[in-house]
């Protein structure tokens, strides 16, 4: 009799527990089924690209109604993040206009590269960056132009970074020898001080924000910035690489030798493959557009995007107008009267 009574109690408890689970699932359908995953591939953890993706996770998850779990996956370089996305290892990939050019031209880091899945398409452009050159303060008198660094050991940011690619095309346009020394970003300051490298490429986002590893370098080591000469500026303009002015006093916390530094800009974004559902990308862009003024309060690098979100997407497409545009971005731009019928929607005939 005791055994029967215990069995009945156990059965009753199990039924109640199951009922509670089903009731919870009915009230919370998001938990009834497994949340889908979006893997966001970026450059390394000390980079600005990683920082931005980490900031955007909650905005994106909320925009998609809690149906997706978004994770940020860092890679050694932007090029590696792009390849991971195109090979099926991520759904969103960090990139820049210069990187997209090389993907579709099959040049640089994408020479003889055939993606396992497909190539990235225009999706979301987030901020401009400006690439320029820095040297150790004790040796600044030796460098009056970028030509003084030709053929000398320079850390052009980690190999595969878009600023690395940017200076490859800069040196090619100027006819200079690109001699890259690969080191860890955390060793940059020590390498400059020891003379292992004579220069290092620095960069700002929207003329304001420094990458985390560069902030550490400028706090630990005295550096000076080197501007291109007037003749170099003319050659860069002729090559469609016109430098822009960056207020060095805002970007750096210490004196870096110049108040205004000239940097060659690139436009960074986070692109996907054409098979990402149209509504996912449309909701993502709409949410980022709605939050643009709040985003700039957390990071000044979002300033240009906040001022002209739609225009930044247009400029990203214009940089590579033959590259297809994701259907979700096309829908967003049509809604904002910014679509050009000459552009190609990914997946359309």
NUKEPA-84808 format. One record per residue: residue in one letter; x, y, z of N, C-alpha, C in turn. Coordinates in steps of 0.001 Angstrom, whole numbers, plus 524288, in hexadecimal, padded with zeros to 5 digits. Layout:
N
aXYZXYZXYZ ...
% end
This chain:
349
x8034E7FB4A8000080000800008000080368804DC80000 x807B0804EB8030480B3D8096A8033480DD180A327FDFF x80F78805BB7FBB18121F806037F69B80E8C8084D7F276 x80984806B57F27C805BA808AA7EEA9804D780E807EF6D x8046580FF77F44C80387815837F59380820818D87F3AA x80D01817097F47D811A7819E87F2C3811CB81A597ECDC x810538160B7EA5081050816207E49080C6181A087E27F x807DF81A547E513803D781E097E364805B2823A77E3F7 x80842824AE7E86380A47829F87E96080E5182B687E545 x811E8827A07E416816008289C7E03081394829DB7DAD7 x80F82826CB7D96980CDB8278E7D46680A4282CEC7D433 x807C882E6D7D88680515833787D8C3808DC838007D825 x80D67837877DAC08116183BA77DA628135B83C2B7D4D0 x8144A837BB7D2358163E837CE7CCCA8126283A717C923 x80D4A839127C9D58093983B697C68E809108414F7C760 x80970842F67CC3C80955848917CD7880E0184B577CB0F x81288848C77CB5C8174584B237C92B816D284BBD7C347 x814E6847A97C0B081435847EF7BB068104984C227B985 x80C2184C8E7BC8180827850867BB7880A81855F37BBE6 x80DE6856A37BFD48106E85BB87C08E813F085D0C7BBF1 x816D18590C7B9EF81A42859E77B56F8172285B937B0A9 x812C8858AB7AFA080F8E85A007AB1880D0D85F5B7ABAE x80B7F860B37B06380925865D97B15080D2286A1C7B063 x811FE869467B2448163486D247B1898176586DCB7ABC4 x8177B869577A8E7818A3869937A3528146F86C8C7A062 x80F7586BD57A20680B3386E9979F6B80B93874717A056 x80D3E875ED7A51680DBA87B777A659812A487DD07A3E5 x816AF87AB77A32A81BAE87C967A13581D458796D79C6C x81ADA87A58797ED81BF48774679342821A587770791A6 x8248087B997931282A0387BFA7919282D2D8779A79410 x82B52875AC7989582E1A8718179B4B82C1B86C1E799B1 x827B986BEC796FC82581866EA79568828D7864677912F x82B538676C78E0D82EC586571789F283429867CA78AB6 x837FE86527788D083D58867047895A83E1F86C0F78644 x840A486FE2788BC841AA874CF78618845A7873F0781CB x844CA8767E77D5B8487487614778FF84D538794977A2F x85183877E4777A08569287A43778CD8586D87DD47745E x85A9488253775DB85D58885BF77239862D68867D7745D x866AA8849D7717486C2288539772F686E5A889F77701A x8708488D7F773188726F89278770F887867892557710E x87AC8891B476C7C880768915176C18882E8896C176BC7 x886DA897A776F118898C89CB676F1B88F7489BD176F26 x892488A01C76F1A897EA89FCA76FE5898FA89EDE775B3 x89DEE89EED7775089F7789D6377C9889CF18A0BB780DF x89D3189ED6785B289A668A14C78A0A89C298A6DF78B3F x8A0EF8A84C789D38A2B98AD9F78AE38A14A8B17E786A9 x89E8A8AFA4782AA89D558B2FF77E30898348B5EA77EF0 x897A08BA0B77BE7892D08BD1577C1E88E3E8B9EF779E7 x88F5F8B6B5775F388B468B38477397888BE8AFDA7777B x88BE48AD8E77AEC889D08AA1D77EFD886908AD49782E2 x888958B1C07845B885F08B51B7882D8807C8B69F7864D x880058B81A7815487AFA8B9B677F33877258B52777F2B x878E38B09F77D5B8756C8AC1277D31873678AAC4782A2 x876DC8AAF978687875408A9D178BE6871248ADAE78DD3 x8719E8B29A78C1686DCF8B69B78DA8868798B5B778B22 x868688B3397868F863978B2D078385860778ADE17849B x862968AA4C787B485FF38A5477889885A5F8A5FB78A90 x859BF8A8FA78EC7854898A9897911C850B78AC3578D66 x8529F8B03178A9D84F3A8B2EB786E384D338AF1B782CF x850B28ABC4780D784F2D8A80777CC884B8C8A3D877EF4 x84CCC8A1BC783858496D89DB3785CB843F289FD6786D4 x8439C8A490788DC83E7F8A6F9789D583B8F8A7E7784BD x83E5E8A985780AC83BEB8AA9B77B9F839848A5B377946 x83BDC8A13777A7D83A0289C417784F836578996B77C0A x8346089C4577FE68304C89A317834E831F2895A9786BA x836EA89542787E7838B78910F78B4A838ED88BBE788AD x8383988B8E7838A8385188690780BD83DDF884A377FB8 x8419C8883D7802684705886E777EE784A968880D7838F x84E97884DB78408852DC885E8787AC85781887AC7846C x859A288C3E7859F85DFA88E6B782A1862FD88DE6785D5 x866F788BB27837C86C0C88B31786058703B88DB27829D x874108901F785158785A8929E7823C87D0B88EF77824F x87F0488DA677DB18837188A1B77D2D8881588D0677AD1 x88C2C88E1977DEA890B5890EA77BDE8946288D66778B8 x896B788FAD774B789A9688CFF7717A89F8D890517715B x8A3EC88E0F76FB88A8D9890FA76FCF8A8D5895E976C7F x8A58D8960E768738A56A89A95764FF8A00A89B287628D x89F3489FA17600C89A4B8A08075D43899CE89CB9758BA x89E1C89BCD755F689E0F8981C7519E89C5F892B07536F x89E6C890FD757EF89CF588BE275A118972A88BB975B7D x895258900175D9588F928904875EED88C328900475A09 x88DE789294755E488B038926C750F888ADC88CE374EC4 x88F6288A3F74EC088FA0884EC74CAD88C5B8813575002 x88C6A881F2755298894387EA2758988837E87F1575736 x881C7883D37561487C4F884B6754A087B118822A74F68 x87E78882EC74B9587D73880DE7465887E1F87AF174610 x880C6878B1749F28816C872FF74A2687D668706274DA9 x879B58737174FBC8757E87135752D9876708710A758A9 x87A9F8738975A8887BCD873827601787950877E476323 x876A287B79760838740D87FEA7631186FBB881E775F7B x86C19884DD761DB867D58871775EBB868C788CCB75D56 x86BAA88FA37609C86D028951F75FA3872E88958E75FC8 x8752A8985F75C0987AD5898D075BD487CB489E6675B7B x880B789F8975E75883358A4B275E66885FA8A57975937 x885B98AA2C7570A888268AB31751FC888D68B10B75136 x88AC08B28874CA888B4C8B80574B2B88B198B85774545 x88A8E8BD1F7434288A0B8BDBF73D9888EB68BB7073AAF x8936E8BC3673CC0898108BA2373A21898118B42E73A32 x896138B1D573E5D895C18AC2E73EB0891C78A9F373ADE x88D4A8AC8373A55889508AAC6736AB88B568AB177310B x88E6E8AF2172FF1890C28AF9872ABA894318AAE372999 x897718A96F72D6389B038A51072C8D8982D89FD572C20 x893E289F3072F02890D689A5A72EA188EE3899917290E x88CA589DA5726DA88A4389D25721AA88E4189D8F71D3D x892CA89FE071E49896F78A00571A5B89A8489B3D71ABF x89A238986171F1589D88893EA71FE28A3338957472091 x8A41B899B6723738A96589BB0724328AADD89BA5729FD x8AFD689CFB72B118B1A889D5C730748B0E2898537336E x8AE92898BA738118ADA48942B73B548A9908907B73925 x8A703891F2734E38A2F488EB67328A8A49188CA672D2E x8A9A288CE972C188ABB588AC37273D8AAF8884D57273C x8A873882C27232E8A74F87D25722AA8A3CC87B1A72707 x8A0D787E9B7298089D5087CF672DB0897E187BD272B7D x895DD8773372CAC89092875AB72B1F88D808744F73006 x889C68779673183886DD876A073660883D28718573644 x8838586F0973AC68809D86A2373B3B87AD186B0373A34 x878BC86F6A73C148732E8708A73B458727787481736E1 x8737387971737FB872E087D88733FD875898827F735E0 x875AF886717328B8783688B60733E38748188EDC73706 x876CB8922A73A3B873C2895EB73D3A87156899F373989 x86D0089C3473B3086A648A04E73823869AD8A52473B92 x868BD8A99E73930867DF8AE6E73C2A863618ADB074005 x8645F8AF1B74507860548AE647490785FE28B30D74CAF x864128B44074F8F863E78B8AD7533D869468BB25753AF x869928C041752A186E6F8C3317534286DDC8C6B475800 x871CF8C66C75B78871278C890760B78746E8CD63761E9 x879268CDC575FD987C858D22E7613F881338D28275D9C x8834A8D73675D008882D8D7D075A1688CD68D75775DC4 x8913F8D5C475BB08962D8D5EA75E8B89A238D8EF75B4E x89E098DB0A75DFB8A20D8DE1275B658A7648DBD575CDB x8AA608DA19758F48AF7D8D7A9759E98B3DE8DBA67594B x8B7838DBB075D0E8BBFF8DF3775CAA8C0BC8DCB075F43 x8C50A8DF6E75F9A8C9F48DD19761528CC028DF9B7664F x8CE3D8DC51769BD8D08A8DE1F76EA18D6028DBDF76F41 x8D9608DECB771F38DEB18DD04773228DFD68DE34778DC x8E4248DC0C77AE58E5B38DD3E780388E79E8E2E478076 x8E62D8E5A77848F8E7658EB3D785018ED3E8EC52784AD x8F0748E8CF786B68F61C8E9B1786CB8F8928E9957815E x8F5B18E76077D8E8F7CD8E6EB778448F4A08EA0277447 x8F1258ED53776308ED8E8F01A772B88F0558F39576EC5 x8F4DD8F5AF770208F7B28F92976C8B8F9848F65E7679E x8F9A98F13F767B18FB748EE3C7632D8F7368ED9375F07 x8F2598EEFB760638EDFA8EDDA75CE38EADB8F2CE75BB2 x8EB708F4BA756EE8E8C48F97C7553E8E4268F860751A1 x8E3D68F38F74FB18DF9A8F20F74C278DEEF8EC2874C6F x8DAEB8EA1E749DF8DA1D8E478749D78DE548E1B2746A9 x8E0AD8E492743028E4DE8E24C73FE78E98D8E0C27432F x8EA508E358747938EEB48E21374B048EE118DCC074DA6 x8E9588DA7F74D358E85B8D55774F7D8E85A8D10A74B5F x8E9208D280746788E9368CEAB742388EDB28CAD074300 x8EC738C5CA742C98F06B8C1C1743488F2688C0D3748C5 x8F0648C3AE74C8A8F2188C316751F68EE188BFC3754FB x8EFD08BD36759318EC3C8B9C875C198E7EA8BCDC75EDF x8E3238BBCE75D4A8DE908BE8575F648DA628BA86760DC x8D7B48BB81765268D32C8B8627669E8CE5C8BB307646E x8CC5D8B934760158C8008BBBB75D5E8C2B38BA0275F84 x8C24B8B90C7649C8BDFE8B667767528BE728B09976605 x8BBC28AD1D768D68BC4A8A785767BC8BB038A62376215 x8BE0A8A28F75FDB8BD298A0DE75A788B78F89F04759C9 x8B4FD8A104755BC8AF8A89F9C754C78ABAF8A3A4756BA x8AD6E8A73D75A1C8AA108AB9075BB48A9048AF04756EA x8A4A48B1BC757048A3648B511752968A7038B9D575240 x8A8F78BBAE756B48ACC38BFF6756908B1ED8BE1075439 x8B32A8B938755028B7B28B6B37528A8B7048B6AB74CA5 x8B2568B51874ADF8B1288B5387454B8B13D8BACD74332 x8AF438BE68746648AF0D8C3D6744BD8B47E8C5F17439E x8B83A8C4C9747278BD838C6B6746498C0558C3B6741F7 x8BE9A8BF18740C08C0BF8BC6C73C2D8BF748BF807373B x8BA828C11C736CC8B9108C410732158BB518C9937323A x8BC0A8CBC5736EC8BE788D0EE737638C41A8D0B473570 x8C7198CCDF7375F8CC9B8CC75735CF8CD188CB1373004 x8C9718C80672E058C97E8C6BC7286E8C8968CB9E72528 x8C4E78CEE0726D58C3C28D3B6723FC8C8648D77372425 x8CB5E8D75C728718CFD58DAE27290A8D4E48D88E726E6 x8D4BE8D38E725738D96A8D10A723618DD608CF977278C x8DB838CE9272C628DF058CD68730BB8DF2C8C790731DA x8E34F8C5DC734958E3EE8C0677360C8E1278BF6873B37 x8DDB38BBA973B288DA888BA3D73FB58DD558B5D7742A5 x8DFEE8B71A746FB8E2D78B33F74A068E0388B29B74F53 x8DCD08AEC774F978D9AF8ADF3754538DC698AA4975820 x8DC5F8ABB175D268DE4C8A851761578D99D8A6C6764B2 x8D8908A1C9764F78D40E89FE7767E58D57C89F3176DAA x8D2C38A1E77711E8D3858A162776C08CE2B8A14A77959 x8CDFC89FE777E3E8C9198A034781298C7D88A5DA78266 x8C2EE8A7467826D8C1768ACB3783738C34C8AE88788CD x8C3808AAF178C948C52A8AC6E791D48CB028ADB47920C x8CDF58AC0D78E038D39F8AD0178DE88D50E8B1E178ACA x8D1228B49D788B58D22A8B901785398D58F8BD3C787BF x8D4308BEEC78C6E8D7218C30B78F138DCC48C1847900F x8DD938BCBF792038E2DF8BAE6793148E6108BA7F78E12 x8E3978B8CD789D08E64E8B83D784D18E7FD8BD8A782AA x8E4AA8C17F7834F8E6188C6C97819D8EAA98C8D6784E1 x8EA678C7E7789E88EE698C9D878D7C8F3AE8C72478C84 x8F37C8C21478B4E8F8428BF1278A708FA7A8BFC2784F9 x8F74A8C1CD7815E8F9238C27777C078F84C8BDB57789A x8F5888B9C077AA58F4368B527777848F0FB8B6C0772CA x8EDBA8BA9C7739F8EADA8BD2476F5E8EBF78C2FE76FC4 x8EC0A8C59D76B4C8ED008CB4676B698E7F28CE5D76B32 x8E3B28CBC3769AF8DEAC8CE6B769618DA398CA9C76A3A x8D5AD8CCC076B518D0FF8C99476C058CC518CCA0769F7 x8C8FC8C9F07672E8C4438CC7E7652A8C04F8CD1876992 x8BE868D1D976A4A8BA6B8D30776E138B5668D44176B13 x8B10B8D40F76DCB8AC238D55176B228A8128D71E76F18 x8A4BE8DA8976D348A05D8DC687705A89B4A8DAB276DCA x897378DA88770D3891F88D9A376ECD88F138DECB76EF4 x88D2A8E06276A6B88A548E558769F788D878E9E376C1B x892AD8E98976B8F896188EDC176D3F896468EE8D77318 x8947E8EAB177619894238EB7A77BBE896278E6ED77EF0 x8941C8E23B77E0D895438DDC67817189A178DACF77FAD x89D708D97D783758A1F88D62A7827A8A09B8D085783E5 x8A3138CCD4781288A2818C7507829B8A4C18C69178816 x8A2D48C2AA78AE48A47E8C1BE790468AA658C100790AF x8ACAC8BE0F78D1A8B2488BD1078D828B5728C1F278C56 x8B35D8C574789208B6298CA567881A8B5BE8CE0A78CC8 x8B1668CDE678F748B0E08D112794328B4F48CF6E79837 x8B5CD8CA61798BB8B9BD8C87479C638BF378CA2579ABA x8C0408C9EF795A28C56D8CB72793A88C6938D127794C2 x8C2D98D492793978C3E68DA32794328C4358DBD9799E7 x8C2188D8CE79D678C28D8D9F87A2ED8C7D78D8347A51C x8CA068D4207A2BD8CEE88D1E87A4AE8D3C18D4347A216 x8D33E8D5D179D1C8D7CC8D76E79A088D6CC8DCBD79786 x8DAD28DFFB7974B8DA588E5037949B8DAEA8E42678EC1 x8D7048E5E778BCC8D71C8E542786238D6478EA8378377 x8D7B08EAB177E8A8D6A88EF3277B368D4268ED3B7762E x8D0AB8F056774118CE138EEEF76F348D0EC8F16176A9B x8D1118EE7E766418D3BC8F04B761888CFAF8F12075D40 x8CF6C8F5D975B2A8CBC68F70A756F78CE3B8F615751A3 x8CB0D8F4D574DB78CD218F478748678CECD8F9E074689 x8D2978FA067430F8D4658FF00740E58D0589011E73D0E x8D0A49062473BB58CD0290858737CD8CD0F9054B732AB x8D1A99038A730FE8D1FB9008472C218CF478FB3B72CBE x8CFD68F8D4731458CD368F3DB732458C7528F4937325B x8C5868F8CB7349C8BFE58F9E7734BF8BDC08FA5372F37 x8C0928FCF772BBF8BEDB8FD81726468BE628F82B723A7 x8C23E8F4CD7248D8C21F8EF96722348BD9D8EC5672462 x8BC7D8ECE5729638B8378EA0272BC88B2ED8EBDC729B5 x8B26D8F0EA729078AD8E8F309726CC8ACC48F0F37214C x8B0FA8F0CA71E428B0AD8EED6718DD8AF298E911718BA x8B0648E63A71CEB8AF258E0A371D328A9F18DFA171FF9 x8A6C18E3B1720B98A1B88E34D7237A8A2668E17C7291D x8A6B68E32272B898A7C18E1ED731098A8B68E6F87340D x8A5828EAD5733048A6418F000735508A6398EFD173B44 x8AA658F1C473DCE8AA868F1DD7438C8A6868F5B6745C0 x8A4D98F4A474A918A1508F82474D578A4008F9F375253 x8A2478FE5D754638A4A79007D7591B8A2418FE1275E07 x8A5A98FCBC761B18A3FD8FAA9766BD8A6568FE1476B01 x8A3198FFB176EA58A4EA902DE773078A7D68FF64776E4 x8AD048FF96776AD8B03C8FC3777A038AF968FD7677FC9 x8AE3D902437810E8ADA8903CC7868B8A8DB9014078908 x8A51C8FFA9785D18A07A8FCFE787DA8A1428F7177880B x8A4128F517784338A4C38EF6E783D68A8BA8ED5C787C7 x8ACCC8F072788DB8B0F28EEB978C5E8B0D48F1D179173 x8B29B8EF55795998B2718F1D779ABF8B7578F50779BE9 x8BB748F457798A68C05E8F7287996E8C2038F9DF7945E x8C5E88FD36794C68C8028FFE2790308CA7F8FBE278C83 x8C8DD8FBF6787938CAFA8F84E783BD8CDB48FB3077F43 x8CF48900017804A8D26F902D877C898CF8290633778AB x8CAA5904D37777C8C776907E5773D68C1F8908787761B x8BF7790CBD774D48BA1290D84776838B64290AED772BD x8B7CD90ADC76DC18B48D9086D769B98B7B79044D766E3 x8B5A68FF957669C8B8428FB60763BF8B4F68FA0075F01 x8B79C8F89A75AC78B4E98F71E755FB8B49A8F130755A0 x8AFD38EF35755288AF028E993754C18ABEC8E83074FF0 x8AD068E3AC74DBA8AA1E8E1D4749238A57A8DE9E74B12 x8A0B58E026749AA89C098DDA274BE489A8E8D87B74949 x898208D52E74C52895958D07174A79890598D00674D49 x88C9D8CD5674AD1887618CCDD74D098868B8C74274EDA x8857F8C6B1753E1884DA8C1807563887F238BFF9756AF x87E488BAE67564B878FB8B8F2756CB878E18B365758CD x8742C8B14A75927873518ABF175AE586F848A98475704 x871908A632753A386E7C8A42074F5286D2789E6475010 x8694789C9C74D2B867788973374D978674A894C374824 x865B188FCE747FC864E388D297430285F4888E1374130 x85E5988D1C73C4E8593588E3E73A08854E388AE073C55 x856448864973EA785233882C5740948501088439745F3 x852338884F7486F84FF088A2474D6184A7388C5074C2C x8466E88ABE74F228411688C7D74DF5840988927174D89 x83DA08942B749B183CE9899C3748AD83AE889CA174D78 x8371789A6375039834B689D0E754A68387989DA57593E x83C1C899F0759C883FF789A5675E008436089F2C75D2D x8453A89FDD75865848978A455757428457E8A96D75758 x840C38A9517556983D7E8AE0B7558283C768AFC275B24 x83B2F8AC0A75E8C83A3F8AD537640F83F378AF46766AE x8439F8ACE3765588489B8AE8776787849C98B42E7661A x849698B5777612684A948BAC475F53846BE8BEB676196 x841D88BD48761CB83DE08C0D1763EF83EE58C1F8769AC x8409F8BDF876C97841CF8BEB677223846A18C220772DC x84AAB8C13076FD284F6D8C44F7703484E538C9FD76EB7 x84B018CAB076ACF849868CFF776920846928D2C776D89 x843098D00576FFD83FF88D24F77440843678D3B9778E3 x8477A8D09C779DF84AE48D16377E7184FA38D4CE77D50 x850058D70277897854D58D9AD776FA8566F8DE1B77AA7 x852BF8E11E77C9E854178E57E78013855DC8E3937856F x853C68DF347873C855798DCFF78C3585ADB8DA7C78BB6 x85BE38D83178726860E38D598786538656A8D97578684 x864A48DE0E78443868E08E1E67842486A0E8E3FC7899F x866468E39678D2A867398E53C7929286AF38E1797955A x86AF58DC99793A386E618D8B379611873B68D8847937B x874078DA2A78E7C879038D9FC78BB1878F68DE0C78756 x87C998E1DA7878187CB58E5F47837D87DD58E3E477E0B x87FCD8DF1377DB0880D08DCC87789287BE58DC1977557 x877588DC1A777F38725E8DB9E7752E870618E0E57732B x873668E518773FB871A98EA507726B86FF78EAC276CC3 x8733B8E93D768FD871A88E9A97637B86CCF8E6787623C x86C568E1DA76493867C18DEA07639D862DF8E132765D4 x8635D8E3A276A6485EE08E64276CC585D258EAEA76976 x860FE8EDAC7674885FAF8F2427641F85D288F0C875EF5 x85EE38EC8A75C9785CC48EB0F7577485D098E527756D0 x859AB8E27475992859978DCBC75973858A18DAB9753EF x854B38DCD77516A8534B8DB0A74C24857AB8DC3A74846 x859D78E0F4748A085E0A8E27874517862CC8DEFE74599 x863E68DD1774A5D8685F8D9A774B26867908D47574859 x862BF8D2777485C8619D8CD9C745878624C8CE7273FAA x860838D2E373DD68610D8D42D73846866CD8D479736C6 x869FB8D70373A0686F938D782738E58724E8D232738F1 x8708E8CEB273C66872CC8C97773C8B871D78C68973779 x86D348C72F7355F86BF08C4A57305C86EEE8C73E72BEC x86F328CC6C72BFE871E78CF45727D6877AD8CDD67276F x87A0D8CC6172BE087F9A8CAEE72BCC880858C6087288A x87C878C2A17283E87CC58BDD572513877688BCFB7229A x876058C03471EBA870AB8C03671CA486F0C8BB3E719C3 x872C48B7F371838871558B32171585870798AE9771949 x871A38AF6971E49870BF8AB5D7223C86AED8AB457239C x868828A6AC723DC862E38A66A72514861958A89D72A7B x85CC08AA6872AF585ABA8ACB472FCB856E28A8D97323F x8575B8A7E97374E853BA8A45A739E784E258A66673965 x84A798A2D5738AA844FF8A456737DE842E18A78473C6D x844B38A66774134842EA8A95A745BD844C48AEF6745A2 x849978AFD9743E884B928B52F74354848C88B7F173EE3 x847BF8B52B73AA7844EA8B77D7364183F828B95673803 x83CD68B62373B18837AA8B79A73D1E838118BC7874084 x83C0C8BC9A743ED83CD38C11A7476183DDA8C60D74432 x8413C8C5C3740448428B8CA6373D2A83DF48CC2E739D6 x83AE18C88F737DE8363C8CA0A734DA832598CCEE7385C x831DE8CB1E73D2582E608CDA3740E8830108D33E74200 x8353F8D43A741C48375D8D96E742D2838A28DC7873DD2 x8365F8DAA773973836EB8DD5D7346283C9E8DE1C732CD x83FE78DA2C733EA8457A8DAA6732C0847748D64372F3B x843EB8D33D72D088457E8CED8729BE846BA8D0A872431 x84AC68CE56721E684C358CF6071C7984B1D8CA6E71953 x847DB8CAD971565846488C6457125B84AC58C3C570F5A x84F388C67770F0E853CB8C42A70C77856738C01370FE7 x8556A8C03671501857CF8BC797188E855388B72871801 x858018B32071999856388ADC47190F8547B8ABA271E58 x84FB68A98B71E9284DE98A7237236D84FCC8A17E72376 x8526C89FF2727908548F89AA6727F0850428968E72769 x85127892C57241484D5C88E95723458498488F9F71EF0 x849558947671CFF845CB895AB718A88485A894407138A x845368938170F878474D8920770A7184978896CD707AF 
% end
